[in-house]
């Protein structure tokens, strides 16, 4: 097995110089990265096209532009975030000052996935830089062109002792996980997330897990069906469904099911044309293994929309399946592709029971005009985050923390949450020497009586 301990030791040595703790240094690094991304924009667009057949629009809006916006947001606020925060004190602590100092962990390991190979590698990196850490990025081997451009950008901008990109497969990830890093940030599947957490536990390393799960999309009978279909199709079929928070399946009220399917058929045609497999801007499946896995689902239920595929191009057209139940294979694991199974319901309690009997989803989407329906779902279903009357859009605001719950992950990032994730909150109390609270000592007169008065 490869050994990266020398790289980690080099980064720890650099971290211990306290250079990265200087806020001016962090801001300069963020600005360098922003400039570097802009300079390599064409190379990134070409790489994302080659790896996943992403259109320039999709690649820029979901990967490059998303990252640039996040950098700008952090830059404007970093100095305020990095300052020690004074907090209140109880009456028993008269004369003291209580402060929280955000401090970096040290060397952060970021393991990124293939579905958004640039954004999901760099967005966590922004938090690591902002908090004052060094970082090692392990990008996905399934998107080699994008991983190489990322490595080129980082190598051009930063010394390895500060930020490094390490490429490789499973063995590389295992070697990095077994090394003595100070923080681990992983984005990927639930099974691999368990391996990461187990490895982190060996060295008692804190970890953030951004996983996945089957994210439901509920369409109630009072929803704006035309608009719901448009937003569902956008959320599900962007990146050919290879999005961790894509609507995984539909729960649609029986009274509006046929109307929704009709609208979905129309909007899919509007978005991708009569033959999506011939649309040069339609994203492909990442590799043959995932294509074969997804193709097996096409036999489930009844195909109402789509269903065609091209193995040579690794492309599956937007597909909607009906007559699906929880017993079908497609409902056992996260789909992560452009296939949308639809189940119908009559009572909202059926939806709540169905979702609650399965692992916590990373996202949930509800389309309704009824506040009571909204409240009932929000109060009774646990999920990482989501939208009312939309899909995916909660991911793109830096003011909302993004992360899972339970089996869909733990920890969160984006905006200030990225800074907080990569920072240890160090609590410090400053005591006065002007006087001394004698009642805390064992020889205090009437000490028990006095302490009972204060501690109640």
C-alpha positions as CSV (number, residue, x, y, z in Angstrom):
1,X,0.0,0.0,0.0
2,X,1.1,3.5,-0.8
3,X,2.4,5.7,2.0
4,X,1.5,9.3,2.2
5,X,2.7,10.0,5.7
6,X,5.7,12.0,4.5
7,X,3.3,14.4,2.7
8,X,1.1,14.6,5.8
9,X,4.2,15.2,8.0
10,X,5.3,18.0,5.6
11,X,1.9,19.6,5.8
12,X,1.8,19.3,9.6
13,X,5.2,21.0,9.8
14,X,4.0,23.8,7.7
15,X,0.8,24.1,9.7
16,X,2.8,24.4,12.9
17,X,4.5,27.5,11.5
18,X,1.1,29.2,12.1
19,X,1.3,30.7,8.6
20,X,-2.2,29.3,7.7
21,X,-3.7,30.9,10.8
22,X,-3.1,34.4,9.5
23,X,-6.4,35.6,8.1
24,X,-4.6,37.7,5.4
25,X,-2.9,34.5,4.2
26,X,-6.2,32.7,4.0
27,X,-7.8,35.5,2.1
28,X,-4.9,35.6,-0.3
29,X,-5.2,31.8,-0.9
30,X,-8.9,32.1,-1.6
31,X,-8.3,34.9,-4.1
32,X,-5.6,32.9,-5.8
33,X,-7.9,30.0,-6.1
34,X,-10.6,32.2,-7.6
35,X,-8.2,33.6,-10.2
36,X,-6.9,30.2,-11.0
37,X,-10.4,28.7,-11.6
38,X,-11.2,31.6,-13.9
39,X,-8.0,31.1,-15.9
40,X,-8.6,27.4,-16.3
41,X,-12.3,27.7,-17.0
42,X,-12.0,26.4,-20.6
43,X,-9.9,23.4,-19.5
44,X,-12.5,22.6,-16.8
45,X,-15.4,22.8,-19.2
46,X,-13.6,20.6,-21.7
47,X,-12.7,18.0,-18.9
48,X,-16.3,17.9,-17.6
49,X,-17.6,17.5,-21.2
50,X,-15.2,14.6,-21.7
51,X,-15.8,12.9,-18.4
52,X,-19.6,13.2,-18.2
53,X,-20.7,14.9,-21.4
54,X,-21.8,17.9,-19.3
55,X,-22.9,20.9,-21.3
56,X,-21.1,24.2,-20.8
57,X,-24.3,25.6,-19.2
58,X,-24.5,22.7,-16.7
59,X,-20.8,22.6,-16.0
60,X,-20.6,26.3,-15.3
61,X,-23.8,26.7,-13.3
62,X,-23.4,23.6,-11.1
63,X,-19.6,23.4,-10.8
64,X,-17.5,26.5,-11.7
65,X,-19.9,29.3,-11.1
66,X,-21.2,27.7,-7.9
67,X,-17.7,27.6,-6.6
68,X,-16.8,31.1,-7.6
69,X,-19.9,32.4,-5.8
70,X,-19.0,30.5,-2.7
71,X,-15.5,32.0,-2.6
72,X,-16.8,35.5,-2.9
73,X,-19.3,34.9,-0.1
74,X,-16.6,33.6,2.2
75,X,-14.1,36.3,1.4
76,X,-16.5,39.1,2.4
77,X,-17.2,37.5,5.8
78,X,-14.1,35.7,6.8
79,X,-12.5,38.3,9.0
80,X,-15.7,38.5,11.1
81,X,-16.0,34.7,11.4
82,X,-12.3,34.3,12.5
83,X,-12.6,36.7,15.4
84,X,-13.0,35.3,18.9
85,X,-16.6,35.5,20.0
86,X,-17.5,36.8,23.4
87,X,-20.3,34.9,25.1
88,X,-22.5,35.6,28.2
89,X,-21.5,34.3,31.7
90,X,-23.6,33.0,34.6
91,X,-23.8,34.9,38.0
92,X,-21.3,32.4,39.4
93,X,-18.7,33.7,37.0
94,X,-18.8,37.4,37.9
95,X,-15.5,39.0,37.0
96,X,-14.7,36.5,34.1
97,X,-14.8,36.8,30.4
98,X,-15.9,33.9,28.2
99,X,-14.8,33.6,24.6
100,X,-14.8,31.1,21.8
101,X,-11.8,30.9,19.6
102,X,-12.3,29.2,16.2
103,X,-9.1,27.4,15.4
104,X,-8.1,25.0,12.5
105,X,-7.6,21.3,13.1
106,X,-4.5,21.0,11.0
107,X,-4.3,18.7,8.0
108,X,-7.6,18.0,6.3
109,X,-8.3,15.1,4.0
110,X,-11.0,15.7,1.4
111,X,-12.3,12.7,-0.5
112,X,-14.5,13.8,-3.4
113,X,-16.9,11.9,-5.6
114,X,-17.4,11.8,-9.4
115,X,-20.8,13.2,-10.0
116,X,-19.8,16.8,-9.5
117,X,-16.0,16.2,-9.6
118,X,-14.9,19.8,-9.4
119,X,-17.5,21.4,-7.2
120,X,-17.6,18.6,-4.6
121,X,-13.8,18.7,-4.3
122,X,-13.3,22.4,-4.1
123,X,-16.3,23.5,-2.0
124,X,-15.0,21.6,1.1
125,X,-11.5,22.9,0.3
126,X,-12.9,26.5,0.7
127,X,-13.9,25.7,4.2
128,X,-10.6,24.1,5.0
129,X,-8.7,27.2,3.7
130,X,-11.0,29.7,5.4
131,X,-10.6,28.0,8.7
132,X,-6.8,27.9,8.4
133,X,-6.1,24.3,7.6
134,X,-3.7,22.6,5.2
135,X,-5.5,20.1,2.8
136,X,-5.1,17.0,0.8
137,X,-7.7,16.4,-1.9
138,X,-8.4,12.9,-3.2
139,X,-10.5,13.4,-6.4
140,X,-12.4,10.6,-8.1
141,X,-10.6,8.2,-10.5
142,X,-13.9,7.9,-12.4
143,X,-13.6,11.4,-13.8
144,X,-9.8,11.5,-14.7
145,X,-9.8,14.5,-17.0
146,X,-11.4,16.8,-14.4
147,X,-9.2,15.3,-11.6
148,X,-6.2,16.1,-13.7
149,X,-7.2,19.7,-14.3
150,X,-7.9,20.1,-10.6
151,X,-4.5,18.8,-9.8
152,X,-2.9,21.2,-12.4
153,X,-4.7,24.2,-10.8
154,X,-3.7,23.4,-7.3
155,X,-0.1,22.5,-8.1
156,X,0.2,25.8,-10.1
157,X,-1.2,27.9,-7.2
158,X,0.0,26.3,-3.9
159,X,3.0,24.3,-2.6
160,X,2.2,20.7,-1.6
161,X,3.1,21.5,2.0
162,X,-0.1,23.6,2.0
163,X,-2.5,22.1,-0.4
164,X,-2.0,18.9,-2.5
165,X,-4.0,16.7,-4.9
166,X,-3.4,13.0,-4.7
167,X,-4.8,10.9,-7.5
168,X,-5.5,7.2,-7.5
169,X,-8.1,4.5,-6.8
170,X,-9.4,2.7,-3.8
171,X,-5.9,1.8,-2.6
172,X,-5.0,5.5,-2.5
173,X,-8.0,6.3,-0.5
174,X,-7.3,3.5,1.9
175,X,-3.7,4.6,2.4
176,X,-4.7,8.2,3.0
177,X,-7.4,7.1,5.5
178,X,-4.9,5.0,7.4
179,X,-2.5,8.0,7.7
180,X,-2.6,10.4,10.6
181,X,-4.6,13.4,9.3
182,X,-6.5,15.7,11.6
183,X,-9.9,16.0,9.8
184,X,-11.7,13.9,7.2
185,X,-14.4,15.3,4.9
186,X,-16.0,12.6,2.7
187,X,-18.6,12.8,0.0
188,X,-19.9,9.6,-1.4
189,X,-22.1,6.5,-0.9
190,X,-23.3,5.1,2.4
191,X,-21.3,1.8,2.2
192,X,-18.0,3.7,1.6
193,X,-19.0,6.3,4.3
194,X,-19.1,3.4,6.8
195,X,-15.5,2.5,5.8
196,X,-14.4,6.1,6.1
197,X,-15.9,6.4,9.6
198,X,-14.4,3.2,10.7
199,X,-10.9,4.3,9.5
200,X,-11.4,7.7,11.3
201,X,-12.3,6.0,14.5
202,X,-9.0,4.1,14.5
203,X,-7.2,7.5,15.0
204,X,-10.1,9.3,16.7
205,X,-10.2,11.8,13.8
206,X,-13.3,14.0,13.5
207,X,-15.2,13.4,10.2
208,X,-17.9,14.9,8.1
209,X,-19.9,12.5,6.0
210,X,-21.9,13.8,3.1
211,X,-23.7,10.7,1.9
212,X,-27.0,10.1,0.1
213,X,-30.2,8.1,0.3
214,X,-33.6,7.9,-1.4
215,X,-34.9,11.4,-1.4
216,X,-38.7,11.5,-1.8
217,X,-40.6,14.0,-3.8
218,X,-44.2,14.4,-2.6
219,X,-46.8,15.9,-4.9
220,X,-50.1,16.6,-3.0
221,X,-53.4,17.0,-4.7
222,X,-53.5,20.8,-4.2
223,X,-50.1,21.4,-5.9
224,X,-49.5,23.6,-8.9
225,X,-49.0,20.6,-11.1
226,X,-47.6,22.3,-14.2
227,X,-44.9,24.1,-12.2
228,X,-44.2,21.1,-10.0
229,X,-43.5,18.9,-13.1
230,X,-41.1,21.5,-14.5
231,X,-39.2,21.8,-11.2
232,X,-39.2,18.0,-10.6
233,X,-37.9,17.3,-14.1
234,X,-35.1,19.9,-13.7
235,X,-34.1,18.5,-10.3
236,X,-34.2,14.8,-11.3
237,X,-32.7,14.9,-14.7
238,X,-30.0,17.6,-14.2
239,X,-26.7,15.7,-14.5
240,X,-28.7,12.7,-15.7
241,X,-29.9,12.2,-12.2
242,X,-26.4,11.7,-10.8
243,X,-27.0,14.2,-8.0
244,X,-27.0,13.1,-4.3
245,X,-30.1,15.3,-3.6
246,X,-32.0,14.5,-6.8
247,X,-35.6,13.5,-6.3
248,X,-35.2,9.7,-6.0
249,X,-38.8,8.8,-6.3
250,X,-42.3,10.3,-6.5
251,X,-45.1,10.0,-4.0
252,X,-48.0,11.5,-5.9
253,X,-51.6,11.9,-4.8
254,X,-53.9,9.6,-6.8
255,X,-56.1,12.5,-7.8
256,X,-53.3,14.3,-9.7
257,X,-51.1,11.4,-10.8
258,X,-52.2,11.3,-14.5
259,X,-52.0,15.1,-14.8
260,X,-48.5,15.1,-13.3
261,X,-47.4,12.4,-15.7
262,X,-48.8,14.3,-18.7
263,X,-47.0,17.4,-17.6
264,X,-43.7,15.5,-17.0
265,X,-43.8,14.1,-20.5
266,X,-44.3,17.5,-22.0
267,X,-41.5,19.2,-19.9
268,X,-39.0,16.4,-20.6
269,X,-39.6,16.8,-24.3
270,X,-39.2,20.6,-23.9
271,X,-35.9,20.3,-21.9
272,X,-34.2,17.5,-23.9
273,X,-36.0,17.2,-27.2
274,X,-37.8,14.3,-28.9
275,X,-34.8,12.0,-28.6
276,X,-32.7,12.9,-25.5
277,X,-30.1,10.2,-26.5
278,X,-29.2,12.3,-29.5
279,X,-29.0,15.6,-27.5
280,X,-25.4,16.5,-27.5
281,X,-25.9,18.4,-24.2
282,X,-27.5,15.6,-22.3
283,X,-25.2,14.2,-19.5
284,X,-24.0,10.6,-19.8
285,X,-23.7,7.9,-17.1
286,X,-20.2,8.0,-15.6
287,X,-19.1,4.4,-16.5
288,X,-20.3,1.0,-17.8
289,X,-20.7,-0.4,-14.3
290,X,-23.2,2.3,-13.3
291,X,-24.9,2.1,-16.7
292,X,-25.5,-1.7,-16.2
293,X,-26.8,-1.2,-12.7
294,X,-29.3,1.5,-13.9
295,X,-30.3,-0.5,-17.0
296,X,-31.5,-3.3,-14.7
297,X,-34.0,-1.0,-13.1
298,X,-35.7,-0.3,-16.5
299,X,-37.6,-3.6,-16.2
300,X,-39.3,-2.5,-12.9
301,X,-42.9,-1.5,-13.0
302,X,-44.4,0.1,-16.1
303,X,-42.5,2.5,-18.3
304,X,-44.6,5.6,-18.9
305,X,-42.0,8.0,-20.2
306,X,-38.6,7.2,-21.9
307,X,-37.0,3.9,-21.2
308,X,-34.5,3.9,-24.1
309,X,-30.7,3.7,-23.7
310,X,-27.4,3.6,-25.6
311,X,-24.8,1.5,-24.0
312,X,-22.1,2.7,-26.4
313,X,-22.6,6.3,-25.3
314,X,-23.4,5.3,-21.7
315,X,-26.7,7.2,-22.0
316,X,-30.1,6.6,-20.6
317,X,-33.0,8.9,-21.5
318,X,-35.2,10.5,-18.8
319,X,-37.5,7.7,-17.7
320,X,-40.6,7.6,-15.5
321,X,-41.9,4.3,-14.1
322,X,-45.3,3.6,-12.5
323,X,-47.0,0.7,-10.7
324,X,-44.0,0.7,-8.4
325,X,-44.0,-0.5,-4.8
326,X,-41.4,-0.6,-2.0
327,X,-40.8,-4.2,-2.9
328,X,-39.4,-3.4,-6.3
329,X,-35.5,-3.5,-6.7
330,X,-35.5,0.1,-7.7
331,X,-36.8,1.1,-4.3
332,X,-34.1,-0.8,-2.4
333,X,-31.1,1.6,-3.0
334,X,-30.5,5.2,-4.1
335,X,-31.0,5.3,-7.9
336,X,-28.4,7.9,-8.8
337,X,-29.5,8.1,-12.4
338,X,-32.3,9.4,-14.8
339,X,-35.0,7.0,-13.7
340,X,-37.9,8.3,-11.7
341,X,-40.2,5.7,-10.1
342,X,-43.7,7.0,-9.1
343,X,-45.9,5.7,-6.3
344,X,-49.4,7.0,-5.6
345,X,-51.1,7.7,-2.3
346,X,-54.5,8.6,-1.0
347,X,-53.8,9.8,2.5
348,X,-50.7,11.7,3.8
349,X,-50.3,9.2,6.6
350,X,-49.3,6.6,3.9
351,X,-46.5,8.8,2.8
352,X,-45.2,9.5,6.3
353,X,-45.3,5.8,7.2
354,X,-43.6,4.8,4.0
355,X,-40.7,7.2,4.3
356,X,-40.3,6.7,8.0
357,X,-39.9,2.9,7.6
358,X,-36.8,3.5,5.5
359,X,-33.4,5.2,6.2
360,X,-33.2,8.9,6.6
361,X,-33.2,10.7,3.2
362,X,-30.6,13.4,2.4
363,X,-33.4,15.6,0.9
364,X,-37.1,15.8,0.8
365,X,-39.3,17.8,-1.6
366,X,-43.0,18.7,-1.1
367,X,-45.3,20.3,-3.5
368,X,-48.4,21.7,-1.9
369,X,-50.3,25.0,-1.3
370,X,-51.6,23.8,2.1
371,X,-49.7,25.0,5.2
372,X,-51.1,22.2,7.3
373,X,-49.8,19.6,4.9
374,X,-46.4,21.3,4.9
375,X,-46.4,21.4,8.7
376,X,-47.4,17.7,9.0
377,X,-44.6,16.5,6.7
378,X,-41.9,18.8,8.3
379,X,-42.9,17.7,11.9
380,X,-43.1,13.9,11.1
381,X,-40.3,13.2,8.7
382,X,-36.6,13.4,9.4
383,X,-34.3,14.4,6.5
384,X,-31.2,16.4,5.8
385,X,-32.7,19.4,4.1
386,X,-35.1,20.2,1.3
387,X,-37.6,22.5,-0.4
388,X,-41.3,23.3,-0.4
389,X,-42.5,23.7,-4.0
390,X,-39.0,23.2,-5.5
391,X,-36.2,20.8,-5.8
392,X,-32.4,21.1,-5.3
393,X,-32.5,24.9,-4.9
394,X,-31.7,24.8,-1.1
395,X,-28.2,23.5,-2.0
396,X,-27.3,26.8,-3.7
397,X,-27.8,29.3,-0.9
398,X,-24.8,29.8,1.4
399,X,-27.0,30.8,4.2
400,X,-28.4,27.3,4.7
401,X,-26.1,24.5,6.0
402,X,-26.1,21.5,3.7
403,X,-25.8,18.0,5.2
404,X,-27.5,14.8,6.1
405,X,-29.0,13.1,9.1
406,X,-28.7,9.5,10.3
407,X,-27.8,7.3,7.4
408,X,-27.6,10.2,4.9
409,X,-24.6,11.6,6.7
410,X,-23.6,14.0,9.5
411,X,-22.0,17.4,9.6
412,X,-22.8,20.3,7.2
413,X,-21.1,22.8,5.0
414,X,-21.6,25.8,2.6
415,X,-21.2,29.4,3.7
416,X,-20.3,29.9,7.4
417,X,-21.1,26.2,8.0
418,X,-18.0,25.3,5.9
419,X,-15.9,27.5,8.1
420,X,-17.4,26.0,11.3
421,X,-17.0,22.4,10.0
422,X,-13.2,22.8,9.6
423,X,-12.8,24.8,12.9
424,X,-12.6,23.6,16.4
425,X,-14.5,25.9,18.8
426,X,-12.0,26.5,21.5
427,X,-13.6,27.7,24.8
428,X,-11.6,30.1,26.9
429,X,-12.5,31.7,30.2
430,X,-10.4,34.7,31.4
431,X,-10.5,35.1,35.2
432,X,-10.0,38.3,37.1
433,X,-7.4,38.7,39.8
434,X,-9.1,41.8,41.4
435,X,-11.2,39.6,43.7
436,X,-11.7,36.0,44.5
437,X,-15.0,34.0,44.9
438,X,-14.1,32.3,48.2
439,X,-17.3,30.3,48.4
440,X,-16.0,27.7,45.9
441,X,-13.3,26.6,48.2
442,X,-13.8,23.8,50.8
443,X,-13.0,26.0,53.8
444,X,-15.6,28.7,53.0
445,X,-17.8,29.8,55.9
446,X,-21.3,28.5,55.4
447,X,-20.1,27.2,52.0
448,X,-22.8,24.6,51.5
449,X,-25.6,27.0,52.3
450,X,-24.2,29.6,49.9
451,X,-23.4,27.2,47.1
452,X,-27.0,25.8,47.3
453,X,-28.2,29.4,46.8
454,X,-26.3,29.9,43.6
455,X,-26.5,26.4,42.1
456,X,-30.2,25.8,41.7
